[in-house]
Amino acid sequence: DWIRQIREFTKQADERPVGSATQEKNFWLATESAIESVEEQLAGPGVQLTMKILEKAKRHSVTASFQSDTGLKEAKDRVQRYNQLFHGFPIEEVLNATSVEKLQEALNQVFTHLNKKLRICPYPIKRALPLVEAISADLDARIHKLIHGRSLMQMSFEDFQKIIISVNNLWECWDDNIKEFTNVAREVTRRRNDKFIPIKIQKKHDKTQDRLEFIDTFRTNHEQLQRTIGNVLGPEDDGAEALDGANAS
């Protein structure tokens, strides 16, 4: 029964879906702690006494099976090596960024860490792909927290342009990092002789990016129309009143 329970626990680590980036990080760190807890229990007096009784009764097959069939040692080794990636994984910097510029810096930190650690630890590429998609979802959620649609339409055009430039820089940062990640993933797959899998990332911030591009086009065209009307009507008072009426309509 002990063997069955431990094997179910170690098997769970391989089958669990990725979830969010934070969930994936916390899962592997918690799994390492849980394995250490199991090892402490196995070293306890109750288990050790049971093993000695079985050995005295010459039930060597049972004790040998207990040492080899649980898979605990292999699971501990695998989890510790995976956690080379998750120790210091700076996803919190993305979740807590206070500006678009800070969000771009955090994104660079995350991918620099991810690409570096993937080269030296055996974390599966098939899990790294949904992990990157989860990072995209975190990026999308943070953009929505930092930029509100109503304020984008009400702020001055100069301030709006500054935000759009920052956002466009963020999208370029994402694309550059994805190119680097793709190269690393392919390199690692070849080196490990893993089964071929297509390296494709489905962006979770795609709709937000499209919407901001639409708003940018709309406000830019509106600004050009307003300036054209102002140039045609001139700076006279009558013209200014007419321009106000055009804006109101």
C-alpha positions, -999 to 999 in steps of 0.1 A, spaced: 0 0 0 29 24 7 44 16 -27 11 23 -44 6 56 -26 41 68 -34 39 57 -70 6 76 -75 22 107 -60 53 105 -83 32 98 -114 10 128 -107 39 151 -114 42 139 -150 5 140 -159 -6 173 -145 -15 201 -170 6 233 -169 -21 258 -159 -9 293 -153 28 302 -151 26 308 -114 7 275 -109 34 256 -128 62 272 -108 45 266 -75 37 230 -83 72 219 -90 86 238 -60 59 223 -38 65 188 -53 102 190 -43 91 199 -7 66 171 -7 92 145 -18 115 156 10 86 152 34 79 116 22 116 108 26 115 121 62 85 98 69 102 68 53 132 75 76 109 75 106 110 48 133 77 32 123 87 25 87 123 15 97 109 -10 123 86 -25 97 115 -29 73 136 -47 99 108 -71 108 104 -80 71 141 -85 68 142 -108 99 113 -127 84 134 -131 52 109 -111 31 137 -97 11 117 -94 -21 92 -70 -3 120 -48 11 138 -47 -22 106 -39 -40 100 -11 -16 133 5 -24 130 1 -62 94 3 -71 82 35 -55 101 57 -81 108 82 -54 145 86 -59 140 91 -97 112 115 -91 133 135 -67 162 137 -91 138 148 -120 120 174 -99 152 189 -85 166 193 -121 133 208 -133 135 233 -104 167 247 -119 142 265 -141 117 275 -114 141 286 -86 143 324 -93 118 323 -122 107 360 -122 70 356 -133 60 378 -103 78 408 -120 53 405 -149 23 402 -126 33 432 -106 46 456 -133 35 492 -126 39 505 -162 41 492 -198 79 499 -197 83 479 -165 62 451 -181 86 450 -210 116 448 -187 99 420 -167 91 401 -200 128 403 -209 138 390 -175 114 360 -178 126 349 -212 163 355 -204 159 332 -174 137 306 -193 160 304 -224 191 301 -202 177 274 -179 162 253 -207 197 247 -221 209 232 -188 179 214 -173 157 186 -187 124 204 -183 103 191 -212 98 212 -242 62 199 -245 56 216 -211 76 247 -220 52 255 -249 21 258 -228 42 276 -201 51 303 -227 14 306 -236 6 310 -199 32 339 -198 13 355 -227 -19 352 -207 -3 369 -177 10 396 -201 -25 401 -214 -40 404 -179 -14 429 -168 -19 451 -200 -57 453 -191 -48 464 -156 -24 491 -168 -44 504 -198 -81 512 -196 -101 516 -228 -121 546 -217 -90 565 -206 -73 558 -240 -102 575 -258 -103 605 -234 -66 614 -229 -48 639 -251 -35 626 -284 1 633 -274 -3 612 -242 -21 585 -262 8 584 -287 33 579 -259 13 549 -246 9 534 -280 47 537 -287 53 518 -254 28 491 -262 43 486 -297 77 483 -282 62 456 -259 48 436 -288 82 438 -306 99 426 -274 75 396 -273 82 387 -309 120 390 -304 118 368 -273 96 342 -290 121 339 -319 149 333 -294 128 308 -274 119 290 -306 156 286 -315 164 274 -280 135 249 -280 146 234 -314 182 233 -303 173 215 -271 150 191 -288 177 180 -312 203 177 -285 181 155 -263 170 134 -293 134 140 -283 104 131 -304 98 160 -329 71 184 -319 62 216 -338 73 247 -319 42 268 -321 30 294 -296 -6 306 -295 -6 341 -282 -32 348 -255 -28 386 -259 -36 385 -296 -71 401 -293 -58 428 -271 -30 436 -296 -55 438 -325 -79 460 -305 -51 485 -295 -40 486 -332 -76 494 -341 -79 522 -315 -45 536 -327 -57 538 -363 -91 553 -352 -75 580 -331 -48 588 -356 -74 592 -384 -96 613 -361 -66 636 -352 -58 641 -389 -94 649 -397 -96 674 -369 -64 692 -380 -77 692 -416 -109 708 -406 -91 734 -385 -68 743 -414 -97 747 -438 -119 768 -414 -90 789 -401 -84 803 -366 -113 829 -368 -139 827 -340 -166 816 -365 -143 788 -377 -135 777 -341 -172 775 -333 -178 755 -364 -149 732 -354 -164 727 -320 -197 718 -336 -180 693 -359 -162 677 -329 -195 675 -310 -212 657 -339 
